[in-house]
Amino acid sequence: MKDQDKEEPLDPQVEAIRRKMMRLLMISSGTMILGLMAVLIAIVYRVTQAADAVPEAAMHNEITLPQGATILHTALDGGRILLTVRHADGTREIRLHNADGKLSATYTINEG
């Protein structure tokens, strides 16, 4: 029984193949670990940068609408806000404001 427990040495060619396979395993494992670390670093970077994307001052600005106008719809894009507004006379327009609250573009909606 003692003779069966002893492992025989591998053939030199088989040993060379085993070493190559172990080296390949180490290289592929290292590559996978580096890739996973890169993904995790990118996620942490994006999360920390998203908090700084809109300046704090942009949240405290004021937008003045014409007298009697009501907001129908809003949309945000980074530091810009898009407002769909109905005026007291029933006409509608789209207003684009920058992060500082200044009006940058106005689009009148003409229904035909």
N, CA and C atoms as a LAMMPS dump frame, in Angstrom:
ITEM: TIMESTEP
0
ITEM: NUMBER OF ATOMS
336
ITEM: BOX BOUNDS ff ff ff
-5.0000000000000000e+02 5.0000000000000000e+02
-5.0000000000000000e+02 5.0000000000000000e+02
-5.0000000000000000e+02 5.0000000000000000e+02
ITEM: ATOMS id mol type element x y z
1 1 1 N 0.812 -1.189 0
2 1 2 C 0 0 0
3 1 3 C 0.86 1.259 0
4 2 1 N 2.004 1.212 0.63
5 2 2 C 2.905 2.35 0.669
6 2 3 C 3.403 2.702 -0.727
7 3 1 N 3.573 1.707 -1.564
8 3 2 C 4.051 1.942 -2.916
9 3 3 C 3.006 2.68 -3.755
10 4 1 N 1.73 2.454 -3.483
11 4 2 C 0.67 3.106 -4.253
12 4 3 C 0.527 4.577 -3.86
13 5 1 N 0.849 4.957 -2.626
14 5 2 C 0.725 6.338 -2.165
15 5 3 C 1.801 7.238 -2.765
16 6 1 N 2.933 6.675 -3.112
17 6 2 C 4.015 7.463 -3.69
18 6 3 C 3.661 7.833 -5.125
19 7 1 N 3.868 9.129 -5.443
20 7 2 C 3.645 9.557 -6.82
21 7 3 C 4.923 9.373 -7.617
22 8 1 N 4.767 8.899 -8.78
23 8 2 C 5.918 8.733 -9.657
24 8 3 C 6.255 10.075 -10.278
25 9 1 N 7.515 10.372 -10.521
26 9 2 C 7.869 11.635 -11.181
27 9 3 C 7.303 11.665 -12.601
28 10 1 N 6.91 12.882 -13.007
29 10 2 C 6.341 13.028 -14.342
30 10 3 C 7.421 12.941 -15.411
31 11 1 N 6.972 12.55 -16.565
32 11 2 C 7.842 12.52 -17.728
33 11 3 C 8.301 13.963 -17.994
34 12 1 N 9.524 14.227 -18.413
35 12 2 C 10.003 15.597 -18.648
36 12 3 C 9.146 16.389 -19.64
37 13 1 N 8.617 15.743 -20.647
38 13 2 C 7.759 16.452 -21.611
39 13 3 C 6.436 16.858 -20.969
40 14 1 N 5.86 15.98 -20.173
41 14 2 C 4.606 16.286 -19.48
42 14 3 C 4.843 17.4 -18.461
43 15 1 N 5.982 17.369 -17.777
44 15 2 C 6.326 18.408 -16.803
45 15 3 C 6.465 19.766 -17.494
46 16 1 N 7.048 19.798 -18.679
47 16 2 C 7.188 21.047 -19.433
48 16 3 C 5.82 21.595 -19.824
49 17 1 N 4.92 20.73 -20.235
50 17 2 C 3.561 21.156 -20.587
51 17 3 C 2.833 21.677 -19.348
52 18 1 N 3.012 21.007 -18.215
53 18 2 C 2.376 21.442 -16.967
54 18 3 C 2.859 22.841 -16.573
55 19 1 N 4.156 23.09 -16.708
56 19 2 C 4.703 24.414 -16.392
57 19 3 C 4.123 25.485 -17.311
58 20 1 N 4.023 25.173 -18.612
59 20 2 C 3.433 26.139 -19.551
60 20 3 C 1.981 26.432 -19.199
61 21 1 N 1.237 25.406 -18.829
62 21 2 C -0.175 25.593 -18.46
63 21 3 C -0.301 26.428 -17.182
64 22 1 N 0.575 26.2 -16.218
65 22 2 C 0.549 26.989 -14.984
66 22 3 C 0.89 28.448 -15.266
67 23 1 N 1.876 28.67 -16.146
68 23 2 C 2.243 30.035 -16.51
69 23 3 C 1.073 30.723 -17.219
70 24 1 N 0.411 30.032 -18.117
71 24 2 C -0.758 30.576 -18.807
72 24 3 C -1.88 30.886 -17.824
73 25 1 N -2.086 30.006 -16.85
74 25 2 C -3.102 30.234 -15.82
75 25 3 C -2.783 31.486 -15.02
76 26 1 N -1.538 31.675 -14.637
77 26 2 C -1.136 32.853 -13.866
78 26 3 C -1.308 34.138 -14.679
79 27 1 N -0.932 34.101 -15.948
80 27 2 C -1.064 35.29 -16.799
81 27 3 C -2.534 35.65 -16.99
82 28 1 N -3.372 34.667 -17.275
83 28 2 C -4.791 34.963 -17.497
84 28 3 C -5.467 35.402 -16.193
85 29 1 N -5.087 34.821 -15.069
86 29 2 C -5.651 35.247 -13.779
87 29 3 C -5.235 36.673 -13.459
88 30 1 N -3.987 36.996 -13.702
89 30 2 C -3.51 38.357 -13.469
90 30 3 C -4.223 39.37 -14.349
91 31 1 N -4.442 39.003 -15.607
92 31 2 C -5.16 39.889 -16.528
93 31 3 C -6.593 40.12 -16.062
94 32 1 N -7.24 39.072 -15.61
95 32 2 C -8.617 39.211 -15.121
96 32 3 C -8.675 40.096 -13.874
97 33 1 N -7.723 39.925 -12.971
98 33 2 C -7.702 40.746 -11.758
99 33 3 C -7.455 42.206 -12.107
100 34 1 N -6.525 42.486 -13.019
101 34 2 C -6.269 43.865 -13.441
102 34 3 C -7.495 44.484 -14.113
103 35 1 N -8.17 43.703 -14.949
104 35 2 C -9.384 44.204 -15.6
105 35 3 C -10.477 44.513 -14.607
106 36 1 N -10.67 43.66 -13.63
107 36 2 C -11.672 43.901 -12.595
108 36 3 C -11.334 45.138 -11.774
109 37 1 N -10.061 45.308 -11.462
110 37 2 C -9.65 46.501 -10.724
111 37 3 C -9.899 47.764 -11.54
112 38 1 N -9.637 47.706 -12.841
113 38 2 C -9.866 48.874 -13.699
114 38 3 C -11.346 49.239 -13.75
115 39 1 N -12.215 48.243 -13.831
116 39 2 C -13.656 48.496 -13.848
117 39 3 C -14.11 49.115 -12.524
118 40 1 N -13.644 48.589 -11.426
119 40 2 C -14.023 49.131 -10.12
120 40 3 C -13.518 50.558 -9.935
121 41 1 N -12.3 50.827 -10.382
122 41 2 C -11.77 52.191 -10.295
123 41 3 C -12.598 53.138 -11.163
124 42 1 N -12.993 52.696 -12.354
125 42 2 C -13.817 53.533 -13.235
126 42 3 C -15.175 53.82 -12.599
127 43 1 N -15.774 52.84 -11.946
128 43 2 C -17.069 53.051 -11.292
129 43 3 C -16.935 54.06 -10.158
130 44 1 N -15.918 53.903 -9.338
131 44 2 C -15.709 54.846 -8.233
132 44 3 C -15.448 56.244 -8.777
133 45 1 N -14.672 56.356 -9.828
134 45 2 C -14.391 57.656 -10.43
135 45 3 C -15.663 58.322 -10.937
136 46 1 N -16.498 57.555 -11.649
137 46 2 C -17.735 58.122 -12.195
138 46 3 C -18.694 58.564 -11.094
139 47 1 N -18.788 57.777 -10.035
140 47 2 C -19.686 58.123 -8.937
141 47 3 C -19.214 59.396 -8.249
142 48 1 N -17.913 59.53 -8.024
143 48 2 C -17.413 60.733 -7.359
144 48 3 C -17.485 61.95 -8.269
145 49 1 N -17.339 61.77 -9.577
146 49 2 C -17.425 62.898 -10.504
147 49 3 C -18.864 63.34 -10.735
148 50 1 N -19.823 62.436 -10.635
149 50 2 C -21.229 62.792 -10.849
150 50 3 C -21.707 63.768 -9.794
151 51 1 N -21.199 63.658 -8.594
152 51 2 C -21.599 64.58 -7.528
153 51 3 C -21.099 65.988 -7.81
154 52 1 N -19.994 66.122 -8.541
155 52 2 C -19.42 67.435 -8.832
156 52 3 C -19.855 67.981 -10.185
157 53 1 N -20.712 67.277 -10.921
158 53 2 C -21.053 67.663 -12.289
159 53 3 C -21.801 68.993 -12.354
160 54 1 N -22.745 69.215 -11.46
161 54 2 C -23.522 70.452 -11.455
162 54 3 C -23.023 71.307 -10.304
163 55 1 N -22.597 72.528 -10.587
164 55 2 C -22.113 73.375 -9.504
165 55 3 C -23.217 73.652 -8.494
166 56 1 N -22.838 73.8 -7.249
167 56 2 C -23.799 74.057 -6.172
168 56 3 C -24.571 75.355 -6.419
169 57 1 N -23.911 76.356 -7.009
170 57 2 C -24.563 77.645 -7.25
171 57 3 C -25.729 77.508 -8.225
172 58 1 N -25.692 76.519 -9.116
173 58 2 C -26.76 76.357 -10.093
174 58 3 C -28.078 75.989 -9.432
175 59 1 N -28.052 75.43 -8.253
176 59 2 C -29.272 75.024 -7.583
177 59 3 C -29.982 76.172 -6.878
178 60 1 N -29.341 77.339 -6.81
179 60 2 C -29.931 78.457 -6.087
180 60 3 C -30.258 79.641 -6.985
181 61 1 N -30.315 79.433 -8.293
182 61 2 C -30.619 80.511 -9.215
183 61 3 C -32.125 80.632 -9.409
184 62 1 N -32.52 81.74 -9.975
185 62 2 C -33.94 82.038 -10.15
186 62 3 C -34.248 82.229 -11.627
187 63 1 N -35.373 81.672 -12.059
188 63 2 C -35.846 81.842 -13.43
189 63 3 C -37.155 82.614 -13.36
190 64 1 N -37.217 83.708 -14.088
191 64 2 C -38.415 84.538 -14.097
192 64 3 C -39.201 84.271 -15.375
193 65 1 N -40.482 83.956 -15.204
194 65 2 C -41.366 83.721 -16.344
195 65 3 C -42.22 84.962 -16.582
196 66 1 N -42.722 85.123 -17.816
197 66 2 C -43.616 86.243 -18.091
198 66 3 C -44.886 86.15 -17.225
199 67 1 N -45.526 87.278 -16.987
200 67 2 C -46.739 87.343 -16.17
201 67 3 C -47.829 86.426 -16.752
202 68 1 N -48.416 85.573 -15.933
203 68 2 C -49.494 84.694 -16.343
204 68 3 C -49.051 83.399 -17.017
205 69 1 N -47.756 83.182 -17.15
206 69 2 C -47.261 81.977 -17.803
207 69 3 C -47.256 80.808 -16.813
208 70 1 N -47.523 79.604 -17.335
209 70 2 C -47.472 78.393 -16.512
210 70 3 C -46.545 77.38 -17.173
211 71 1 N -45.884 76.602 -16.354
212 71 2 C -44.952 75.591 -16.855
213 71 3 C -45.731 74.308 -17.124
214 72 1 N -45.6 73.805 -18.357
215 72 2 C -46.265 72.563 -18.736
216 72 3 C -45.355 71.354 -18.569
217 73 1 N -44.053 71.546 -18.838
218 73 2 C -43.117 70.419 -18.812
219 73 3 C -41.713 70.943 -18.545
220 74 1 N -40.894 70.147 -17.85
221 74 2 C -39.495 70.499 -17.623
222 74 3 C -38.608 69.315 -17.998
223 75 1 N -37.376 69.618 -18.372
224 75 2 C -36.379 68.582 -18.652
225 75 3 C -35.007 69.145 -18.284
226 76 1 N -34.182 68.304 -17.667
227 76 2 C -32.834 68.7 -17.27
228 76 3 C -31.808 67.984 -18.117
229 77 1 N -30.717 68.682 -18.423
230 77 2 C -29.606 68.086 -19.148
231 77 3 C -28.33 68.726 -18.626
232 78 1 N -27.665 68.044 -17.702
233 78 2 C -26.446 68.601 -17.133
234 78 3 C -26.755 69.889 -16.409
235 79 1 N -26.185 70.982 -16.877
236 79 2 C -26.408 72.276 -16.263
237 79 3 C -27.473 73.107 -16.957
238 80 1 N -28.287 72.492 -17.792
239 80 2 C -29.33 73.244 -18.511
240 80 3 C -30.708 72.728 -18.124
241 81 1 N -31.706 73.614 -18.256
242 81 2 C -33.091 73.227 -18.011
243 81 3 C -33.933 73.696 -19.197
244 82 1 N -34.829 72.839 -19.622
245 82 2 C -35.725 73.134 -20.735
246 82 3 C -37.137 73.217 -20.173
247 83 1 N -37.803 74.337 -20.406
248 83 2 C -39.161 74.555 -19.907
249 83 3 C -40.118 74.696 -21.075
250 84 1 N -41.238 73.986 -21.013
251 84 2 C -42.33 74.208 -21.947
252 84 3 C -43.349 75.055 -21.202
253 85 1 N -43.653 76.223 -21.751
254 85 2 C -44.451 77.23 -21.041
255 85 3 C -45.686 77.582 -21.866
256 86 1 N -46.834 77.756 -21.17
257 86 2 C -48.039 78.285 -21.825
258 86 3 C -48.265 79.686 -21.263
259 87 1 N -48.391 80.645 -22.183
260 87 2 C -48.611 82.041 -21.785
261 87 3 C -50.09 82.279 -21.507
262 88 1 N -50.387 83.417 -20.928
263 88 2 C -51.763 83.754 -20.566
264 88 3 C -52.671 83.807 -21.798
265 89 1 N -52.114 84.165 -22.97
266 89 2 C -52.931 84.233 -24.191
267 89 3 C -53.083 82.872 -24.873
268 90 1 N -52.515 81.795 -24.284
269 90 2 C -52.676 80.454 -24.823
270 90 3 C -51.542 79.98 -25.711
271 91 1 N -50.645 80.874 -26.118
272 91 2 C -49.502 80.452 -26.931
273 91 3 C -48.508 79.674 -26.075
274 92 1 N -47.789 78.798 -26.745
275 92 2 C -46.797 77.989 -26.034
276 92 3 C -45.41 78.248 -26.608
277 93 1 N -44.41 78.087 -25.746
278 93 2 C -43.023 78.218 -26.184
279 93 3 C -42.137 77.302 -25.348
280 94 1 N -40.987 77.02 -25.921
281 94 2 C -39.971 76.231 -25.231
282 94 3 C -38.841 77.187 -24.88
283 95 1 N -38.434 77.178 -23.604
284 95 2 C -37.391 78.084 -23.123
285 95 3 C -36.218 77.256 -22.601
286 96 1 N -35.02 77.576 -23.07
287 96 2 C -33.805 76.89 -22.635
288 96 3 C -32.998 77.837 -21.755
289 97 1 N -32.759 77.421 -20.517
290 97 2 C -31.994 78.219 -19.558
291 97 3 C -30.687 77.51 -19.223
292 98 1 N -29.611 78.298 -19.05
293 98 2 C -28.314 77.753 -18.649
294 98 3 C -28.317 77.478 -17.151
295 99 1 N -27.203 76.921 -16.646
296 99 2 C -27.076 76.592 -15.226
297 99 3 C -27.179 77.828 -14.34
298 100 1 N -26.82 78.976 -14.875
299 100 2 C -26.897 80.202 -14.068
300 100 3 C -28.277 80.852 -14.121
301 101 1 N -29.239 80.236 -14.781
302 101 2 C -30.612 80.736 -14.84
303 101 3 C -30.894 81.659 -15.999
304 102 1 N -29.89 82.028 -16.768
305 102 2 C -30.081 82.953 -17.894
306 102 3 C -30.74 82.237 -19.059
307 103 1 N -31.641 82.938 -19.712
308 103 2 C -32.338 82.404 -20.883
309 103 3 C -31.367 82.377 -22.062
310 104 1 N -31.146 81.206 -22.658
311 104 2 C -30.215 81.114 -23.778
312 104 3 C -30.927 80.936 -25.115
313 105 1 N -32.163 80.392 -25.108
314 105 2 C -32.899 80.224 -26.364
315 105 3 C -34.39 80.134 -26.072
316 106 1 N -35.19 80.643 -27.011
317 106 2 C -36.636 80.57 -26.931
318 106 3 C -37.178 80.066 -28.251
319 107 1 N -38.073 79.096 -28.191
320 107 2 C -38.697 78.526 -29.389
321 107 3 C -40.205 78.662 -29.258
322 108 1 N -40.829 79.396 -30.168
323 108 2 C -42.276 79.562 -30.15
324 108 3 C -42.915 78.393 -30.872
325 109 1 N -43.964 77.833 -30.285
326 109 2 C -44.674 76.721 -30.891
327 109 3 C -45.9 77.277 -31.603
328 110 1 N -45.9 77.158 -32.936
329 110 2 C -47.016 77.598 -33.747
330 110 3 C -47.817 76.387 -34.171
331 111 1 N -49.074 76.352 -33.784
332 111 2 C -49.929 75.231 -34.178
333 111 3 C -50.689 75.639 -35.43
334 112 1 N -50.614 74.814 -36.439
335 112 2 C -51.191 75.178 -37.718
336 112 3 C -52.411 74.511 -38.056
